[in-house]
Amino acid sequence: MLMKIKTPQKGRIRRALEKRAPKLVESGKKTLILHGMKTSNVLNQVLSDIYHLKRANSMKYTRKNDNIRPFENGGETSLEFFSAKTDCSLFVFGSHSKKRPNNLVMGRTYDHHVYDLVEVGVENYKSMDSFSYDKKLTPHVGSKPFFTFIGEGFESVQELKHLKEVLLDLFRGEIVTNLNLAGLDRVYVCTVVSPTRVLFTHCALKLKKSGTIVPRMELVEVGPSMDLVLRRHRLPEESLRKEAMKTSLDKPKKKEKNVKKDPVEGKIGKIYIPDQKVGEVALPHKAKGVKRERREAKLKVKSDNPDEKKQKMDTE
């Protein structure tokens, strides 16, 4: 039986599908925030603060989901359905139980299938509302952040390296080539306390006079602040990782002849000019240049022979 393929008839639907299609240069990743069947007040505040930090490119579902269990077989079906429905490639799932209190699962998807997972527990949480500071320092929505990862564990411990990758994808936003320094107004500081514990803080940048062109920067903690205790994590399969890492090559540029690039002089080109054959070009019969040359030649002859001129006057 042949399946009938429907093509969108309306331009609005066609444009929406084109935005979801694969691109050579991908736009910023969207984040889906979900609640489990049971959550605590602390976890609700954590999810709300994450949504506030990523308000420009995130979606939050407040309905409780009993059938989402990321680390279990068959428990990822609903999660992948919501990912495809909202076109989100990142997700944050919060749940609370006696065995795993204040549990937070962060992960990424590839082609709307779960790619990898990191599970952490939230401890010593301080919300954004609990910090008092000058509200003029509040980071703007959509601004680009700095990241600081303090500790050797982020380079040597596999679980911490994985957590670092997920946190970078979660909070860095859209990748850009040019950046206005005025848009850098926040810093995420991640500090390794132990091989299984990371202190996560969010700070605003305060610029002060330093007596030079470069201002002196100070960090003002604006929240949230929490300890992330590593519990479980799942790396992507090798075959899936290789497929996700593939990049589409741009169209090859047409080779330019007689052009080369030099690191000092830049782009250098060679120009070949054919022989003009100037000697074979016929001059006009009455050329001003020829008349002037003849006139100058006669004057020169007269000036060179003054006796001939005197003899002519005597005969007259």
C-alpha positions as CSV (number, residue, x, y, z in Angstrom):
1,M,0.0,0.0,0.0
2,L,1.5,3.4,-1.0
3,M,1.4,6.2,1.5
4,K,0.1,9.5,0.4
5,I,2.5,12.4,1.0
6,K,0.8,15.6,1.8
7,T,2.4,18.8,0.9
8,P,1.6,22.0,2.8
9,Q,-0.8,24.3,0.9
10,K,-0.5,27.4,3.1
11,G,2.6,29.6,3.2
12,R,2.5,29.8,7.0
13,I,2.8,26.0,7.4
14,R,5.4,25.8,4.7
15,R,7.6,28.4,6.4
16,A,7.2,26.7,9.8
17,L,8.4,23.4,8.3
18,E,11.3,25.1,6.6
19,K,12.5,26.5,10.0
20,R,12.5,22.9,11.4
21,A,14.4,21.5,8.4
22,P,18.2,20.8,8.8
23,K,20.4,23.8,8.1
24,L,24.1,24.2,7.4
25,V,24.3,26.8,10.2
26,E,21.9,25.8,13.0
27,S,20.1,28.4,15.0
28,G,20.0,28.4,18.8
29,K,18.8,25.3,20.6
30,K,15.4,25.4,22.4
31,T,14.9,23.9,25.8
32,L,11.9,22.0,27.0
33,I,11.2,22.1,30.8
34,L,9.0,19.3,32.2
35,H,7.7,18.2,35.6
36,G,7.5,14.7,36.9
37,M,4.5,13.1,38.7
38,K,5.8,14.4,42.0
39,T,8.0,17.5,42.6
40,S,9.0,19.5,45.6
41,N,8.9,23.2,46.2
42,V,12.6,23.5,45.8
43,L,12.5,21.7,42.5
44,N,9.6,23.9,41.3
45,Q,11.7,27.0,42.0
46,V,14.7,25.5,40.2
47,L,12.7,24.8,37.1
48,S,11.2,28.3,37.2
49,D,14.6,29.9,37.5
50,I,16.0,27.9,34.6
51,Y,13.0,28.9,32.5
52,H,13.6,32.6,33.5
53,L,17.3,32.3,32.5
54,K,16.4,30.8,29.1
55,R,13.1,32.7,28.6
56,A,14.1,33.7,25.1
57,N,14.4,30.1,23.7
58,S,12.6,27.7,26.1
59,M,9.2,26.2,26.7
60,K,7.8,25.0,30.0
61,Y,5.1,22.5,30.7
62,T,3.5,22.6,34.1
63,R,1.4,19.5,33.8
64,K,2.6,16.4,35.7
65,N,3.9,13.6,33.6
66,D,3.8,10.1,35.1
67,N,5.0,8.2,32.0
68,I,8.3,10.0,31.6
69,R,11.3,8.0,33.0
70,P,14.4,8.9,31.1
71,F,16.7,6.1,32.2
72,E,14.2,3.3,31.8
73,N,13.3,1.4,28.6
74,G,10.0,2.8,27.2
75,G,10.1,5.7,29.5
76,E,11.5,8.1,26.8
77,T,8.6,7.8,24.3
78,S,6.6,10.7,25.7
79,L,9.7,12.8,26.1
80,E,10.7,12.3,22.4
81,F,7.1,13.1,21.4
82,F,7.2,16.4,23.3
83,S,10.6,17.1,21.8
84,A,9.3,16.6,18.2
85,K,6.1,18.6,18.9
86,T,7.9,21.7,20.3
87,D,11.1,21.3,18.2
88,C,13.3,21.4,21.3
89,S,16.7,19.7,21.2
90,L,17.4,20.2,25.0
91,F,15.3,19.2,27.9
92,V,15.3,19.5,31.7
93,F,13.1,17.1,33.7
94,G,12.4,17.5,37.4
95,S,11.1,14.8,39.8
96,H,11.2,14.1,43.5
97,S,11.1,10.8,45.4
98,K,12.4,9.3,48.6
99,K,15.2,7.5,46.8
100,R,16.2,10.5,44.7
101,P,15.1,13.8,46.3
102,N,15.1,17.0,44.2
103,N,16.2,15.1,41.1
104,L,17.1,16.9,38.0
105,V,17.7,15.2,34.6
106,M,19.3,17.2,31.8
107,G,19.8,15.8,28.3
108,R,20.1,16.4,24.6
109,T,18.2,14.9,21.7
110,Y,19.3,14.1,18.1
111,D,16.6,13.9,15.5
112,H,14.1,14.1,18.4
113,H,15.6,10.9,19.9
114,V,17.3,11.0,23.3
115,Y,21.1,11.5,22.7
116,D,22.6,11.6,26.2
117,L,21.4,12.1,29.9
118,V,22.9,13.6,33.1
119,E,21.1,13.2,36.4
120,V,22.0,15.4,39.3
121,G,20.6,16.1,42.8
122,V,19.9,19.7,43.9
123,E,21.2,20.7,47.3
124,N,21.8,24.0,49.2
125,Y,19.6,25.9,46.7
126,K,19.2,29.7,46.8
127,S,16.6,31.2,44.4
128,M,17.0,34.4,42.4
129,D,14.6,36.2,44.7
130,S,16.7,35.5,47.8
131,F,19.6,37.8,46.5
132,S,19.6,41.5,47.1
133,Y,21.6,43.7,44.7
134,D,21.2,46.8,42.5
135,K,18.5,45.9,40.0
136,K,20.4,47.9,37.3
137,L,22.9,45.0,37.2
138,T,20.2,42.5,36.3
139,P,21.3,40.6,33.1
140,H,19.3,41.3,30.1
141,V,17.2,38.6,28.3
142,G,19.2,37.2,25.4
143,S,22.6,38.4,26.5
144,K,25.6,36.2,26.0
145,P,27.2,34.7,29.1
146,F,30.8,33.9,30.2
147,F,31.5,30.4,31.5
148,T,34.1,29.6,34.2
149,F,34.9,26.0,35.1
150,I,37.1,25.8,38.1
151,G,38.7,22.4,39.0
152,E,40.8,19.7,37.3
153,G,37.8,17.3,37.5
154,F,36.3,18.9,34.4
155,E,39.2,17.6,32.4
156,S,40.0,14.3,34.2
157,V,36.7,12.8,35.5
158,Q,34.4,11.4,32.8
159,E,31.1,12.3,34.6
160,L,32.2,15.9,35.2
161,K,33.3,16.3,31.5
162,H,29.9,15.1,30.4
163,L,28.2,17.5,32.8
164,K,30.3,20.4,31.5
165,E,29.2,19.7,27.9
166,V,25.5,19.5,28.8
167,L,25.7,22.8,30.9
168,L,27.5,24.6,28.0
169,D,24.8,23.5,25.5
170,L,22.0,24.4,28.0
171,F,23.0,27.9,28.8
172,R,25.2,29.3,26.1
173,G,22.4,30.1,23.6
174,E,22.9,30.7,19.9
175,I,26.4,30.5,18.6
176,V,27.5,33.8,17.0
177,T,30.6,35.0,15.1
178,N,30.4,38.7,16.0
179,L,29.7,39.9,19.5
180,N,29.0,43.3,21.1
181,L,30.9,43.6,24.4
182,A,27.9,45.5,25.9
183,G,25.9,42.2,25.7
184,L,28.3,40.3,28.0
185,D,26.7,41.0,31.4
186,R,26.7,37.6,33.1
187,V,28.9,34.8,34.2
188,Y,28.1,31.1,35.1
189,V,30.7,29.8,37.6
190,C,31.0,26.1,38.1
191,T,33.4,24.9,40.8
192,V,34.4,21.3,41.5
193,V,33.9,20.7,45.3
194,S,34.5,16.9,45.0
195,P,34.4,14.3,42.2
196,T,30.6,14.1,42.6
197,R,29.7,17.6,43.6
198,V,29.7,20.9,41.6
199,L,28.8,24.4,42.9
200,F,26.8,26.2,40.3
201,T,26.4,30.0,40.7
202,H,25.1,32.8,38.4
203,C,26.7,36.2,38.7
204,A,26.3,39.6,37.0
205,L,29.3,41.7,35.7
206,K,29.9,45.1,37.3
207,L,32.3,47.4,35.5
208,K,34.3,49.9,37.6
209,K,36.9,52.5,36.8
210,S,40.5,51.2,36.8
211,G,42.4,54.3,35.5
212,T,43.0,52.6,32.2
213,I,41.0,51.9,29.1
214,V,40.1,48.4,30.3
215,P,37.6,48.6,33.2
216,R,37.9,46.6,36.3
217,M,35.2,43.8,36.5
218,E,33.6,42.6,39.7
219,L,31.2,39.7,40.1
220,V,27.9,40.3,41.8
221,E,25.9,37.1,42.6
222,V,22.4,37.3,41.4
223,G,21.3,33.7,41.6
224,P,20.3,31.0,41.4
225,S,23.0,29.2,43.4
226,M,23.0,25.4,44.1
227,D,25.1,22.3,44.6
228,L,24.7,19.7,41.8
229,V,25.4,16.2,43.1
230,L,26.1,13.7,40.3
231,R,24.0,10.6,40.4
232,R,23.6,8.9,37.0
233,H,24.7,9.7,33.5
234,R,24.4,8.0,30.1
235,L,26.8,8.7,27.2
236,P,25.6,8.4,23.6
237,E,26.3,5.3,21.6
238,E,29.3,5.5,19.4
239,S,27.4,5.0,16.2
240,L,24.9,7.6,17.2
241,R,27.6,10.0,18.2
242,K,29.4,9.7,14.8
243,E,26.1,10.3,13.0
244,A,25.3,13.4,15.1
245,M,28.8,14.8,14.6
246,K,28.6,14.7,10.8
247,T,28.6,18.1,9.1
248,S,27.4,19.0,5.7
249,L,30.1,20.5,3.5
250,D,29.5,23.8,1.8
251,K,29.5,24.0,-2.0
252,P,33.1,23.9,-3.3
253,K,34.2,27.3,-4.5
254,K,35.2,27.7,-8.1
255,K,38.9,27.9,-8.4
256,E,40.2,31.4,-9.4
257,K,43.0,31.3,-12.0
258,N,46.2,33.3,-11.4
259,V,45.1,34.2,-7.8
260,K,46.9,33.3,-4.6
261,K,46.7,34.4,-1.0
262,D,49.6,35.6,1.0
263,P,49.5,35.9,4.9
264,V,51.2,39.3,4.7
265,E,50.0,40.9,1.5
266,G,46.6,39.2,1.4
267,K,45.0,38.3,-2.0
268,I,47.4,38.6,-4.9
269,G,46.4,38.3,-8.6
270,K,48.4,38.1,-11.8
271,I,47.3,40.0,-14.9
272,Y,48.6,39.0,-18.3
273,I,48.5,41.9,-20.9
274,P,49.0,40.8,-24.6
275,D,51.5,42.6,-26.8
276,Q,50.0,45.9,-28.0
277,K,52.2,46.1,-31.2
278,V,52.6,49.9,-30.9
279,G,55.2,50.0,-33.6
280,E,52.8,48.7,-36.3
281,V,50.1,51.2,-35.6
282,A,49.6,53.7,-38.5
283,L,49.7,57.3,-37.4
284,P,47.4,59.9,-38.9
285,H,48.6,62.0,-41.9
286,K,48.3,65.4,-40.1
287,A,49.3,64.9,-36.6
288,K,49.8,67.8,-34.3
289,G,52.7,66.2,-32.7
290,V,54.5,65.9,-36.1
291,K,53.9,69.6,-36.9
292,R,55.2,70.7,-33.6
293,E,58.3,68.6,-34.1
294,R,59.0,70.1,-37.5
295,R,58.5,73.6,-36.2
296,E,60.9,73.0,-33.4
297,A,63.4,71.5,-35.8
298,K,63.4,74.6,-38.1
299,L,63.9,76.9,-35.1
300,K,66.8,74.9,-34.0
301,V,68.4,75.0,-37.4
302,K,68.1,78.8,-37.6
303,S,69.6,79.2,-34.2
304,D,72.5,77.0,-35.1
305,N,73.4,79.0,-38.3
306,P,73.4,82.8,-37.5
307,D,75.8,83.6,-40.4
308,E,73.3,82.3,-43.0
309,K,70.7,84.7,-41.6
310,K,73.1,87.7,-41.7
311,Q,74.0,86.8,-45.4
312,K,70.4,86.8,-46.3
313,M,69.9,90.3,-44.8
314,D,72.9,91.7,-46.7
315,T,71.6,90.5,-50.1
316,E,68.4,92.3,-49.4
